[in-house]
């Protein structure tokens, strides 16, 4: 078993841009390299945002985003790429941000103080809006040939992208690969939305609206609706050994569990992620516990949810735990003998979901199980909810024709005390966001968050 904590945003890669004219900070001298502190009583009071503006027609929306961020008490330091300056002016950004706009990596005054390093480290969050196909390609490839890409390469903070591009560019295989690479590196994203585009085409590729980006920034900074909440998520298959080289497993990739953990994290929750040997990348910014077997997973869950300690607010059991194990795994490789089959005695694995759901002390307020079924999905999932004692069951049809087990999409049915609610077929990340939003709605703000209001 391995216990690990990933960095606050995982490894970061790159982007595009640099400094232009200066502007007076209200009540102070002209800003030099660094993030200007600004007070504020809003949800983002005192938070520092480094905003990289890429080159696209959606760049004009960043002016409204700056206004919204400052209204919430955040300070914003803008970095304008050369292409971005074709759509918005340094003067506009500087006037709204109240600080100097940066755009040139080779400004000797700033770089004498290694200004790009200071910029990249002194923010609480780096936001890229619009994040063009070119910027995303640079980031995925680790290029650092201008200010924006150098900042993204040098930062140790979380990065949030708001992609914007033509629908064909968004759907191009290279863009999809780059997005997957960046997601695996812990880079967050919001949007894009579907709709009419400036080029006359229609489809996904429109940058998220400023209000949506603002909400994503709140979540990334732990100012989301689950701020102050603790969550546990299990994920992936388990491997039950037969002998040192063989084991019992299933086809779970762990993609849905990873997506749920990431979605809860993005809404501000502190997440413990207990995973079996899954193919899916582990989400960044969460506490990761690696296990192999069902028994190890139960032990890890019980340590994360001690009966004597403060209970977690929500536990989501998305792991595809093997129902059985070999009662006594062989210490040596079983040899094939002509005309003879090995005799394997099975034993039932611990029921992790029921163990936690039926607790008296230390039970999370909301316990969510998953049910992978191949027939009579609603009936079997409803029965499982009652049998296990959990609050919700997320059911899906994993029969071979659906492509869900191990695939990129999911079609969920949420079973609660009120009945069954069918959700459309969605990308697993989007399905996870929908589930996380429902969890946040059910739990409401944490007591300390309410007190802060």
BAVEXLUM-813605 format. One record per residue (C-alpha): x, y, z; residue in one letter. Coordinates in pm, whole numbers, plus 50000, padded with zeros to 5 digits. Each point is the difference from the previous one (the first is absolute). Last residue first. Example, Ala and Ser with C-alpha at 12.3 -4.5 7.8 and 13.67 -1.06 7.14 Angstrom:
// BAVEXLUM-813605
+-------+-------+-------+----+
!     u !     v !     w ! aa !
+-------+-------+-------+----+
! 51367 ! 49894 ! 50714 !  S !
! 49863 ! 49656 ! 50066 !  A !
+-------+-------+-------+----+
//
This chain:
// BAVEXLUM-813605
+-------+-------+-------+----+
!     u !     v !     w ! aa !
+-------+-------+-------+----+
! 47950 ! 53471 ! 50567 !  X !
! 50297 ! 49864 ! 50193 !  X !
! 49761 ! 49818 ! 50235 !  X !
! 49837 ! 49827 ! 49703 !  X !
! 50341 ! 49886 ! 49876 !  X !
! 50085 ! 49871 ! 50347 !  X !
! 49676 ! 49799 ! 50006 !  X !
! 50073 ! 49846 ! 49656 !  X !
! 49776 ! 50131 ! 49722 !  X !
! 49719 ! 49774 ! 49871 !  X !
! 50020 ! 49621 ! 50021 !  X !
! 49730 ! 49923 ! 49743 !  X !
! 50094 ! 50273 ! 49752 !  X !
! 50368 ! 49908 ! 50027 !  X !
! 49919 ! 49633 ! 49936 !  X !
! 49788 ! 50094 ! 49700 !  X !
! 50285 ! 50214 ! 49862 !  X !
! 50241 ! 49710 ! 50052 !  X !
! 49770 ! 49767 ! 49805 !  X !
! 49972 ! 50244 ! 49711 !  X !
! 50376 ! 50056 ! 50001 !  X !
! 50057 ! 49623 ! 49992 !  X !
! 49768 ! 49962 ! 49701 !  X !
! 50197 ! 50276 ! 49826 !  X !
! 50330 ! 49823 ! 50067 !  X !
! 49854 ! 49667 ! 49888 !  X !
! 49889 ! 50147 ! 49669 !  X !
! 49623 ! 49994 ! 49999 !  X !
! 49710 ! 49767 ! 49917 !  X !
! 49688 ! 50163 ! 50137 !  X !
! 49900 ! 49973 ! 50365 !  X !
! 49714 ! 49786 ! 50130 !  X !
! 49856 ! 50075 ! 50344 !  X !
! 49871 ! 49711 ! 50208 !  X !
! 49797 ! 50031 ! 50319 !  X !
! 49959 ! 50246 ! 50287 !  X !
! 50214 ! 49792 ! 50239 !  X !
! 50277 ! 50034 ! 49744 !  X !
! 50107 ! 49815 ! 49684 !  X !
! 50199 ! 50209 ! 49749 !  X !
! 50011 ! 49840 ! 49655 !  X !
! 50315 ! 50058 ! 49803 !  X !
! 50100 ! 49979 ! 49637 !  X !
! 50378 ! 50007 ! 49983 !  X !
! 50261 ! 50101 ! 49747 !  X !
! 50372 ! 49944 ! 49938 !  X !
! 49997 ! 49620 ! 50003 !  X !
! 50139 ! 49737 ! 50240 !  X !
! 49653 ! 49872 ! 50083 !  X !
! 49771 ! 50236 ! 49807 !  X !
! 50022 ! 49845 ! 49652 !  X !
! 49622 ! 49948 ! 50006 !  X !
! 49990 ! 49680 ! 49792 !  X !
! 50193 ! 49795 ! 50254 !  X !
! 49754 ! 50048 ! 50289 !  X !
! 50123 ! 50269 ! 50238 !  X !
! 49663 ! 50160 ! 50074 !  X !
! 50048 ! 50263 ! 50267 !  X !
! 49888 ! 50065 ! 50354 !  X !
! 50095 ! 50274 ! 50244 !  X !
! 49857 ! 49891 ! 50333 !  X !
! 49906 ! 50250 ! 50265 !  X !
! 49954 ! 50002 ! 50377 !  X !
! 50176 ! 49674 ! 50085 !  X !
! 49855 ! 49716 ! 50207 !  X !
! 50156 ! 49722 ! 49794 !  X !
! 49685 ! 49794 ! 49947 !  X !
! 49774 ! 50299 ! 49943 !  X !
! 50228 ! 50159 ! 49741 !  X !
! 50067 ! 49661 ! 49842 !  X !
! 49628 ! 49940 ! 49946 !  X !
! 49970 ! 50331 ! 49820 !  X !
! 50304 ! 49915 ! 49787 !  X !
! 49861 ! 49658 ! 49902 !  X !
! 49660 ! 50141 ! 49909 !  X !
! 50140 ! 50297 ! 49808 !  X !
! 50253 ! 49797 ! 49804 !  X !
! 49777 ! 49710 ! 49901 !  X !
! 50295 ! 49864 ! 49800 !  X !
! 50379 ! 50047 ! 49972 !  X !
! 50067 ! 50184 ! 50325 !  X !
! 50278 ! 50216 ! 50143 !  X !
! 49873 ! 50140 ! 50330 !  X !
! 50175 ! 50290 ! 50171 !  X !
! 49965 ! 50104 ! 50362 !  X !
! 49951 ! 50341 ! 50159 !  X !
! 50013 ! 50065 ! 50374 !  X !
! 49897 ! 50346 ! 50118 !  X !
! 50047 ! 50111 ! 50362 !  X !
! 50309 ! 49784 ! 50030 !  X !
! 49968 ! 49730 ! 50266 !  X !
! 50247 ! 50045 ! 50285 !  X !
! 49779 ! 49838 ! 50261 !  X !
! 49705 ! 49772 ! 49927 !  X !
! 50139 ! 49841 ! 49688 !  X !
! 49769 ! 49841 ! 49747 !  X !
! 50124 ! 50204 ! 49702 !  X !
! 50366 ! 49936 ! 50082 !  X !
! 49989 ! 49621 ! 50014 !  X !
! 49733 ! 49987 ! 49728 !  X !
! 50225 ! 50180 ! 49749 !  X !
! 50311 ! 49797 ! 50090 !  X !
! 49838 ! 49657 ! 49973 !  X !
! 50294 ! 49778 ! 50096 !  X !
! 50097 ! 49739 ! 49739 !  X !
! 49831 ! 49661 ! 49987 !  X !
! 50225 ! 49695 ! 49988 !  X !
! 50082 ! 49778 ! 49702 !  X !
! 50167 ! 49660 ! 49991 !  X !
! 50196 ! 49936 ! 49682 !  X !
! 50063 ! 49643 ! 49882 !  X !
! 50247 ! 49996 ! 49715 !  X !
! 49901 ! 49806 ! 49690 !  X !
! 50162 ! 49667 ! 49912 !  X !
! 50032 ! 49827 ! 49661 !  X !
! 50361 ! 50104 ! 49950 !  X !
! 50128 ! 50207 ! 50291 !  X !
! 50028 ! 50376 ! 49990 !  X !
! 50210 ! 50140 ! 50281 !  X !
! 49873 ! 50243 ! 50262 !  X !
! 50260 ! 50268 ! 50065 !  X !
! 50118 ! 49993 ! 50359 !  X !
! 49859 ! 50161 ! 50317 !  X !
! 49654 ! 49876 ! 49903 !  X !
! 49709 ! 50218 ! 50103 !  X !
! 49787 ! 49862 ! 50281 !  X !
! 49631 ! 50086 ! 49990 !  X !
! 50028 ! 50127 ! 49643 !  X !
! 49803 ! 50321 ! 49989 !  X !
! 49639 ! 50085 ! 49935 !  X !
! 49778 ! 50302 ! 49938 !  X !
! 50278 ! 50194 ! 49828 !  X !
! 49966 ! 50371 ! 50073 !  X !
! 49898 ! 50225 ! 49711 !  X !
! 50084 ! 50325 ! 50178 !  X !
! 49748 ! 50286 ! 49986 !  X !
! 49932 ! 50013 ! 50373 !  X !
! 49927 ! 50368 ! 50058 !  X !
! 50036 ! 50111 ! 50361 !  X !
! 49860 ! 50336 ! 50108 !  X !
! 50032 ! 50231 ! 50299 !  X !
! 50288 ! 49810 ! 50156 !  X !
! 49953 ! 49909 ! 50362 !  X !
! 50200 ! 50165 ! 50280 !  X !
! 50209 ! 49732 ! 50169 !  X !
! 49903 ! 49707 ! 50221 !  X !
! 49858 ! 49788 ! 49720 !  X !
! 50306 ! 50065 ! 49788 !  X !
! 49918 ! 50088 ! 49638 !  X !
! 50336 ! 50020 ! 49818 !  X !
! 50133 ! 49706 ! 50199 !  X !
! 49680 ! 49806 ! 49933 !  X !
! 50027 ! 50075 ! 49627 !  X !
! 50362 ! 49884 ! 49986 !  X !
! 49916 ! 49677 ! 50184 !  X !
! 49704 ! 49936 ! 49769 !  X !
! 50218 ! 50058 ! 49694 !  X !
! 50268 ! 49764 ! 50130 !  X !
! 49740 ! 49726 ! 50049 !  X !
! 49864 ! 50064 ! 49651 !  X !
! 50346 ! 49954 ! 49852 !  X !
! 50260 ! 50220 ! 49831 !  X !
! 50015 ! 50336 ! 50178 !  X !
! 50124 ! 50352 ! 49922 !  X !
! 49902 ! 50287 ! 50230 !  X !
! 49985 ! 50345 ! 49837 !  X !
! 49933 ! 50326 ! 50184 !  X !
! 49863 ! 50245 ! 49745 !  X !
! 50148 ! 50290 ! 49803 !  X !
! 50064 ! 49804 ! 49683 !  X !
! 49765 ! 49729 ! 49881 !  X !
! 50155 ! 49653 ! 49955 !  X !
! 50028 ! 49908 ! 49634 !  X !
! 49767 ! 49720 ! 49884 !  X !
! 50145 ! 49650 ! 49956 !  X !
! 49888 ! 49879 ! 50344 !  X !
! 50191 ! 49790 ! 50253 !  X !
! 49757 ! 50069 ! 50288 !  X !
! 49928 ! 50349 ! 50117 !  X !
! 49931 ! 50180 ! 50325 !  X !
! 49959 ! 50374 ! 49937 !  X !
! 49978 ! 50225 ! 50305 !  X !
! 49844 ! 50330 ! 49898 !  X !
! 49993 ! 50342 ! 50166 !  X !
! 49696 ! 50157 ! 49835 !  X !
! 50015 ! 50330 ! 49811 !  X !
! 49768 ! 49943 ! 49704 !  X !
! 50299 ! 49904 ! 49784 !  X !
! 50096 ! 49735 ! 50253 !  X !
! 49654 ! 49842 ! 49973 !  X !
! 50036 ! 49996 ! 49620 !  X !
! 50351 ! 49853 ! 50017 !  X !
! 49889 ! 49718 ! 50231 !  X !
! 49702 ! 49928 ! 49773 !  X !
! 50223 ! 49995 ! 49690 !  X !
! 50243 ! 49757 ! 50163 !  X !
! 49709 ! 49774 ! 50091 !  X !
! 49864 ! 50012 ! 49647 !  X !
! 50337 ! 49924 ! 49838 !  X !
! 50085 ! 49706 ! 50229 !  X !
! 50056 ! 49779 ! 49696 !  X !
! 49761 ! 49726 ! 50118 !  X !
! 50034 ! 49681 ! 49793 !  X !
! 50004 ! 49752 ! 50287 !  X !
! 50258 ! 49820 ! 50214 !  X !
! 50103 ! 49656 ! 50129 !  X !
! 50377 ! 49948 ! 50018 !  X !
! 50291 ! 49817 ! 49845 !  X !
! 50379 ! 50036 ! 50034 !  X !
! 50075 ! 49948 ! 50372 !  X !
! 49705 ! 49760 ! 50045 !  X !
! 49624 ! 50047 ! 49992 !  X !
! 50025 ! 50362 ! 50108 !  X !
! 49694 ! 50227 ! 50032 !  X !
! 50049 ! 50317 ! 49797 !  X !
! 49757 ! 50278 ! 50082 !  X !
! 49840 ! 50221 ! 49738 !  X !
! 50002 ! 50379 ! 49989 !  X !
! 49865 ! 50258 ! 50240 !  X !
! 49915 ! 50092 ! 50356 !  X !
! 49910 ! 50359 ! 50087 !  X !
! 50012 ! 50166 ! 50341 !  X !
! 49881 ! 50355 ! 50056 !  X !
! 50058 ! 50268 ! 50261 !  X !
! 49814 ! 50333 ! 49982 !  X !
! 50150 ! 50340 ! 50088 !  X !
! 49942 ! 50134 ! 49651 !  X !
! 49733 ! 49786 ! 49832 !  X !
! 49812 ! 50293 ! 49841 !  X !
! 50319 ! 50141 ! 49852 !  X !
! 50257 ! 50232 ! 50161 !  X !
! 50266 ! 49734 ! 50001 !  X !
! 50210 ! 50195 ! 49756 !  X !
! 49911 ! 49775 ! 49707 !  X !
! 49631 ! 50028 ! 50093 !  X !
! 50006 ! 50380 ! 50004 !  X !
! 50187 ! 50002 ! 49669 !  X !
! 49742 ! 49766 ! 49847 !  X !
! 49719 ! 50228 ! 50119 !  X !
! 50176 ! 50301 ! 49846 !  X !
! 50044 ! 49811 ! 49674 !  X !
! 49627 ! 49929 ! 49992 !  X !
! 49915 ! 50364 ! 50071 !  X !
! 50244 ! 50110 ! 49727 !  X !
! 49823 ! 49780 ! 49743 !  X !
! 50179 ! 49687 ! 49884 !  X !
! 50190 ! 50043 ! 49676 !  X !
! 49814 ! 49885 ! 49691 !  X !
! 50148 ! 49681 ! 49854 !  X !
! 49715 ! 49752 ! 49983 !  X !
! 49773 ! 50035 ! 49696 !  X !
! 49888 ! 50244 ! 49734 !  X !
! 50189 ! 50158 ! 49711 !  X !
! 49989 ! 50362 ! 49885 !  X !
! 50363 ! 50085 ! 50083 !  X !
! 49884 ! 50212 ! 50296 !  X !
! 49846 ! 49688 ! 50150 !  X !
! 49643 ! 49896 ! 50069 !  X !
! 49958 ! 49767 ! 50296 !  X !
! 50155 ! 49731 ! 50215 !  X !
! 50192 ! 50075 ! 50317 !  X !
! 50368 ! 49945 ! 50070 !  X !
! 50007 ! 49958 ! 50287 !  X !
! 50202 ! 50020 ! 50321 !  X !
! 50340 ! 49840 ! 50034 !  X !
! 50239 ! 49884 ! 50271 !  X !
! 50363 ! 49898 ! 49949 !  X !
! 50091 ! 49700 ! 50212 !  X !
! 50263 ! 49853 ! 49769 !  X !
! 49751 ! 49734 ! 49889 !  X !
! 49761 ! 50278 ! 49903 !  X !
! 50280 ! 50156 ! 49795 !  X !
! 50071 ! 49677 ! 49817 !  X !
! 49630 ! 49940 ! 49933 !  X !
! 49963 ! 50354 ! 49865 !  X !
! 50302 ! 49954 ! 49775 !  X !
! 49865 ! 49673 ! 49864 !  X !
! 49660 ! 50157 ! 49929 !  X !
! 50169 ! 50294 ! 49831 !  X !
! 50208 ! 49764 ! 49784 !  X !
! 49692 ! 49798 ! 49908 !  X !
! 49819 ! 50309 ! 49865 !  X !
! 49664 ! 50058 ! 50171 !  X !
! 50094 ! 50341 ! 50140 !  X !
! 50163 ! 50103 ! 49670 !  X !
! 49689 ! 49895 ! 49810 !  X !
! 49781 ! 50197 ! 50244 !  X !
! 50209 ! 50316 ! 49963 !  X !
! 50180 ! 50104 ! 50317 !  X !
! 49959 ! 50093 ! 50365 !  X !
! 50131 ! 49809 ! 50302 !  X !
! 49961 ! 50148 ! 50351 !  X !
! 50303 ! 49852 ! 50175 !  X !
! 50070 ! 49991 ! 50374 !  X !
! 50351 ! 49954 ! 50138 !  X !
! 50080 ! 49913 ! 50359 !  X !
! 50320 ! 50138 ! 50143 !  X !
! 50362 ! 49885 ! 49970 !  X !
! 50060 ! 50224 ! 49703 !  X !
! 50311 ! 49983 ! 49781 !  X !
! 49855 ! 49835 ! 49687 !  X !
! 49687 ! 50214 ! 50006 !  X !
! 50208 ! 50312 ! 50046 !  X !
! 50230 ! 49901 ! 49714 !  X !
! 49704 ! 49936 ! 49771 !  X !
! 49855 ! 50342 ! 50079 !  X !
! 50329 ! 50185 ! 49974 !  X !
! 50122 ! 49855 ! 49672 !  X !
! 50187 ! 49692 ! 49877 !  X !
! 49915 ! 49745 ! 50270 !  X !
! 49882 ! 49676 ! 49839 !  X !
! 49892 ! 49709 ! 50220 !  X !
! 49818 ! 49813 ! 49724 !  X !
! 49664 ! 49998 ! 50174 !  X !
! 50035 ! 50368 ! 50087 !  X !
! 50105 ! 50101 ! 49652 !  X !
! 49710 ! 49805 ! 49848 !  X !
! 49759 ! 50164 ! 50246 !  X !
! 50126 ! 50347 ! 49906 !  X !
! 49969 ! 49926 ! 49629 !  X !
! 49649 ! 49857 ! 50035 !  X !
! 49904 ! 50319 ! 50181 !  X !
! 49944 ! 50044 ! 50372 !  X !
! 49785 ! 50312 ! 50016 !  X !
! 50041 ! 50049 ! 50282 !  X !
! 50291 ! 49841 ! 50188 !  X !
! 49969 ! 50018 ! 50379 !  X !
! 50300 ! 49960 ! 50234 !  X !
! 49903 ! 49965 ! 50366 !  X !
! 50129 ! 50118 ! 50339 !  X !
! 50249 ! 50230 ! 49830 !  X !
! 50352 ! 50073 ! 50126 !  X !
! 50169 ! 49702 ! 49836 !  X !
! 49959 ! 50063 ! 49628 !  X !
! 50053 ! 50374 ! 50028 !  X !
! 50315 ! 49956 ! 50205 !  X !
! 50145 ! 49752 ! 49752 !  X !
! 49917 ! 50227 ! 49705 !  X !
! 50164 ! 50292 ! 50179 !  X !
! 50342 ! 49845 ! 50029 !  X !
! 50113 ! 50326 ! 50164 !  X !
! 50206 ! 50107 ! 49699 !  X !
! 49697 ! 49870 ! 49808 !  X !
! 49788 ! 50294 ! 50108 !  X !
! 50237 ! 50274 ! 49892 !  X !
! 50120 ! 49801 ! 49697 !  X !
! 49653 ! 49955 ! 49845 !  X !
! 50070 ! 49687 ! 49798 !  X !
! 49695 ! 49795 ! 50088 !  X !
! 49769 ! 50267 ! 49865 !  X !
! 49626 ! 50005 ! 50078 !  X !
! 49928 ! 50131 ! 50348 !  X !
! 49718 ! 50246 ! 50069 !  X !
! 50067 ! 50235 ! 50289 !  X !
! 49747 ! 50029 ! 50278 !  X !
! 49651 ! 50138 ! 50065 !  X !
! 49841 ! 49688 ! 49853 !  X !
! 49731 ! 50191 ! 49811 !  X !
! 50224 ! 50280 ! 49873 !  X !
! 50286 ! 49761 ! 49924 !  X !
! 49778 ! 49768 ! 49799 !  X !
! 49859 ! 50281 ! 49789 !  X !
! 50340 ! 50169 ! 49955 !  X !
! 50166 ! 49675 ! 49895 !  X !
! 49749 ! 49980 ! 49715 !  X !
! 49761 ! 49717 ! 49922 !  X !
! 49967 ! 49799 ! 49676 !  X !
! 50336 ! 50029 ! 49822 !  X !
! 50168 ! 50020 ! 50340 !  X !
! 49897 ! 49638 ! 50057 !  X !
! 50223 ! 49893 ! 49711 !  X !
! 50304 ! 50157 ! 50166 !  X !
! 49898 ! 49843 ! 50329 !  X !
! 49867 ! 50216 ! 50282 !  X !
! 50092 ! 49917 ! 50359 !  X !
! 49767 ! 50162 ! 50250 !  X !
! 50041 ! 50024 ! 50378 !  X !
! 49666 ! 49973 ! 50177 !  X !
! 49928 ! 50072 ! 50366 !  X !
! 49696 ! 49827 ! 50145 !  X !
! 49736 ! 50171 ! 50214 !  X !
! 49686 ! 49854 ! 49843 !  X !
! 49944 ! 50318 ! 49795 !  X !
! 50357 ! 49962 ! 49880 !  X !
! 49924 ! 49659 ! 49856 !  X !
! 49679 ! 50120 ! 49836 !  X !
! 50170 ! 50299 ! 49837 !  X !
! 50285 ! 49780 ! 49877 !  X !
! 49752 ! 49753 ! 49849 !  X !
! 49824 ! 50286 ! 49819 !  X !
! 50330 ! 50099 ! 49838 !  X !
! 50072 ! 49633 ! 49932 !  X !
! 49694 ! 49985 ! 49776 !  X !
! 50184 ! 50204 ! 49734 !  X !
! 50248 ! 49714 ! 49965 !  X !
! 49722 ! 49788 ! 49847 !  X !
! 50111 ! 50121 ! 49655 !  X !
! 50318 ! 49804 ! 50046 !  X !
! 50363 ! 50055 ! 50097 !  X !
! 50075 ! 49898 ! 50356 !  X !
! 49955 ! 50199 ! 50321 !  X !
! 50201 ! 49865 ! 50295 !  X !
! 49847 ! 50101 ! 50334 !  X !
! 50214 ! 49965 ! 50314 !  X !
! 49747 ! 50002 ! 50282 !  X !
! 50074 ! 50102 ! 50357 !  X !
! 49752 ! 49932 ! 50280 !  X !
! 49957 ! 50267 ! 50269 !  X !
! 49620 ! 49983 ! 49996 !  X !
! 49884 ! 49728 ! 49763 !  X !
! 49660 ! 49937 ! 50160 !  X !
! 49950 ! 50375 ! 50036 !  X !
! 50119 ! 50219 ! 50289 !  X !
! 50291 ! 50153 ! 49818 !  X !
! 50361 ! 50100 ! 50034 !  X !
! 50232 ! 50023 ! 49706 !  X !
! 50355 ! 49875 ! 49982 !  X !
! 50184 ! 50081 ! 49681 !  X !
! 50161 ! 49696 ! 49841 !  X !
! 50364 ! 50031 ! 49905 !  X !
! 50224 ! 50180 ! 49756 !  X !
! 49973 ! 50376 ! 50037 !  X !
! 49683 ! 50196 ! 50069 !  X !
! 49996 ! 50377 ! 49959 !  X !
! 49964 ! 50165 ! 50337 !  X !
! 49702 ! 49980 ! 50235 !  X !
! 49646 ! 50113 ! 50075 !  X !
! 49854 ! 49828 ! 49698 !  X !
! 50290 ! 49822 ! 49827 !  X !
! 50118 ! 50222 ! 49724 !  X !
! 50022 ! 49842 ! 49658 !  X !
! 50296 ! 49879 ! 49801 !  X !
! 50039 ! 49919 ! 49636 !  X !
! 50079 ! 49659 ! 49854 !  X !
! 50116 ! 49684 ! 50166 !  X !
! 49985 ! 49624 ! 49833 !  X !
! 49821 ! 49672 ! 49799 !  X !
! 49934 ! 49605 ! 49955 !  X !
! 49914 ! 49652 ! 50183 !  X !
! 50197 ! 49718 ! 50200 !  X !
! 50022 ! 49689 ! 50226 !  X !
! 49907 ! 49934 ! 50356 !  X !
! 50058 ! 49701 ! 50224 !  X !
! 49718 ! 49933 ! 50246 !  X !
! 49764 ! 50273 ! 50111 !  X !
! 50036 ! 50013 ! 50373 !  X !
! 50263 ! 49726 ! 49991 !  X !
! 49901 ! 49637 ! 50036 !  X !
! 49981 ! 49842 ! 50339 !  X !
! 50107 ! 49639 ! 50026 !  X !
! 49929 ! 49679 ! 50187 !  X !
! 50111 ! 49673 ! 49846 !  X !
! 49866 ! 49656 ! 50089 !  X !
+-------+-------+-------+----+
//
